[in-house]
Amino acid sequence: MNIDIKQEIKKIVLNTQNFKYTFLKKHPNSKYSLDFIIDEILYFLKSGVSYRMLRSKANFRTIHYYHSKFVKHNIFFKLYKKIRNIYINKYYTNKDAILLIDSTIINNKFGINKIGRNKFYKNKKSTKISLMTDNHGFPLSILFMKGNYHDTCLFEKHIKDACVLFPKSNKKIIADKAYASHHNYALLKQKNIEHIIPPRKNMKIYHSYTYDKNEYIKRTIIENIFARLKINRRLSFRYEKFLRNFSSFVFLAFSYISINIGKNTNVH
């Protein structure tokens, strides 16, 4: 997948009606180019510094202003969606889809929405990112929920996304015991989707459920993707007040990850 993320962001921004005249016809008083603003936002994502500590020739308010404008017009979500569509159209022409589902916790600092106390992190407030990837680790469905919600709350939404993205492909879901429930098993049976979701010990089907343990090991792929996501220091904690700003950085980071995975899977 030979995609330059900066050029793709630039194309999406310039194709958005509200930005056409802002950057195409440069105002005499305008100091900074679109390329410069994109570079600063990408640096901000990777470094994790606060806006006031941003070392740039531009005032931090300027970078924050443009980032907020990009978020308002869903620039980073459009970027992620475009990369995902390219990947699916070129890689999954006649292939079966092995899909992995899991979630991770992002501890909260200043967020005020989509947060909840998580008992596994000393009852600290947090936001959960629920993710569905393929067996290469490519992020296909990204959802957000409160930290005190159970992982299985968004399972059905991921399955709907899988049916939309791969309407004709045979699908197989791999997930951990947190997603084991009679409702989820019945849903997958109704959709005619294979699965490897080991039941919990207190379930009646615990002894009768058989699965390939070597294939179940593939679940570590999605854990590695979460590790790659949190390399971006802005995402190690949630500093953004509103979810729309936090999710924009998540989509931008996953876009970076998606391009690198696309290169490794020989998608051109």
Protein Blocks (a to p, Z undefined) as FASTA:
>chain_A
ZZdfklmmmmmmmmpmklmmmmmmccfklmbdfklmmmmmmmmmmnopafklpccfbdfk
lmmmmmmmmmmnommmmmmmmmmmmmmmmmmmmcccdddddddddddfkbcghpacdfkl
goiacddddddddfkopafbdcdddfkbcfklmmmmmmmmmmmmmmmbccdddddfklgc
fklmmmmmmnopacdddddfkbmklmmpccdfklmmmmmmmmmmmmmmmmpmmlmpcfbf
blklmmmmmmmmmmmmmmmmmmmnopZZ
